[in-house]
Amino acid sequence: MTTSKIEWTGSTWNPITGCTKYSDGCQNCYAEKMAIRLKNMGLKKYSNAFKLTLHNNTIDIPLNIKKAQTIFVCSMSDIFHNDVPDNFILELFKVMNKAHWHTFQVLTKRAERISLLNGKINWTENIWLGTTVENNKATQRIKHLKDSGAFVKFLSLEPLLERINHLNLDGIDWVIVGGESGYKARPIQEDWVRDIRETCNKQKVPFFFKQWGGKNKKKAGRLLDGKTYNEMPLKDMVDNFV
Ligand code: SF4
């Protein structure tokens, strides 16, 4: 497992690496660039670069880490990718059930598959499930998330590519927003983020603003109207991050 620089998590666990482009948010996929870089650096785990690869030898890692952590699952892939067999996915959820002292954050764009596997997953309280909503087209994923049995349900509106209309947050416990970063970053507009902040306020949903992004994301920072927004679904977790 690796300590993560992502503002809303603690570390990452990657029993699957590699993926294929799925929707508009994937255009400048960070995981793809990173996987190619790690292959070029000679890391054995990334010898397939961004080709979908299952790593059976890393399944048990969370069980061997005794200090409680918040863990982003499959930051270098999508756990619900069509080429990942059901059994492998269910095995990963069993590890999450067993490693009850950790909090697992599972984020997917392939939300339809949540509905297909929902009845087979034991949704213990330590598993948070989220889906990415980068534009209006992707809001259709939200219903699959809402219908799941996950204890904490969250949305990642990153990379936010347009204003999201009529965001209904009933049944949603947490919203993360962020702009795209990197050389080819597509620009975000402040008003899109303010709209989401307002919707969260109205519907009393914790709001986490991750970053503006852009070519120099450090310089662009993460202030919105002079404030940082680090709200989390469980309030005592805020201090663990950022
Ligand atoms: S789903 Fe995620 S990991 Fe897969 S290509 Fe899209 S952005 Fe990259």
Boltz pocket constraint, residues with backbone or C-beta under 6 A from the ligand:
constraints:
  - pocket:
      binder: B
      contacts: [[A, 18], [A, 19], [A, 20], [A, 21], [A, 22], [A, 23], [A, 25], [A, 26], [A, 29], [A, 30], [A, 31], [A, 32], [A, 75], [A, 76], [A, 77], [A, 78], [A, 109]]
      max_distance: 6.0
